[in-house]
Amino acid sequence: MDPEKEKELGKRLYVLIRKIAPLPFLFFLVLFFYLMLR
C-alpha cells in the first residue's frame, strides 16, 4: 500500500471518528483492550 493512499485513509478514518464522536470509539477501545489483556 502506497503512503499517499494510507494517509488519505487515515484522514478519512479520523474524520469518521470525529463525526461519530469519541464516546462510542472510547467504549470500543476499552472493550478491545479488555479482550486483549484477559
Summary of the structure (lengths in Angstrom):
residues: 38
radius of gyration: 13.0
end to end distance: 32.4
largest distance: 36.3
contacts: 67
relative contact order: 0.10
helix: 87%
strand: 0%
